[in-house]
């Protein structure tokens, strides 16, 4: 999935994608351990996609916390 598509998703959608990516990594790892994985680069691609999703989730949570905390600390 493209990074731009991931950036447009909400945090809830990203959490669903994260769960799906973790399940895919589990299946690919199992196939790799049993020598049934046809293309090992799929495992690496899935890990990178999970890392992208987790990075975006972290950025979204920081921006949400920063926006909520900054409103309450306004000096008058």
N, C-alpha and C positions, 0 to 999 in steps of 0.2 A: 504494500500500500504506500502511496506517495505521502511525503511529509506534509504537504499542503492539505491533503485530505484529512490527515490526523489532526492538524492544527485547528480545523474547522469544527471538530467534534467537541461535544460537551464532556465534562469530567466523568459523568456517568457512562457515556458511550465509551470513553477511553478505558474505564474499568472493565467493561464487558470485553473489549478488545484485548485487554491485558490477560483476562482469564482465558480467552480463546488461544492467545499466543502461548501461555504457559501449558495448556493442554496439548497444543501442537508440539511444543518442545519435548514434552514427556513422551508422546508417541514416537517422535523422531529419534529420541535418545534410546528408547526401547528397541526400535528397529536397528539402530546402529550397533547396539550391544549384541543383538542376535544375528548380525551380518545380513540383514534383509533390506538395508537402506540402499537404494539404487544410486542416489546422488547426495553425497555428504555435504555439498554446499547448501542444501536445503536446511540443514540443521543450523549452519552458521547464519543464514539469512533470517531464520526464525528468531535466533538469539538477538540479532541486531534490531529486528523489528520490535521485540519486547523492550530492548533498551531505549529505543526511540519513544515508545509509548510511556514508559516509566519516567523518562526525562520530561515529556510534555505534562504528565500528571503532576510532577514536582513543580514545574513552572506555574501551572494553573493554581496549585494550592498556595504557592508563595505569593502570587499576584492577588489572590482572593484574600489572603491573610493581611497582606500589605495594604490593600484598599480598605479593608474593614478596620484595621488598626490605625491607619493614618487619619481617618475621619474623626476618631475619638480624641486624638492628640492635637487638635488644632488650637494654636495659641491665640488668645484674644487681647 
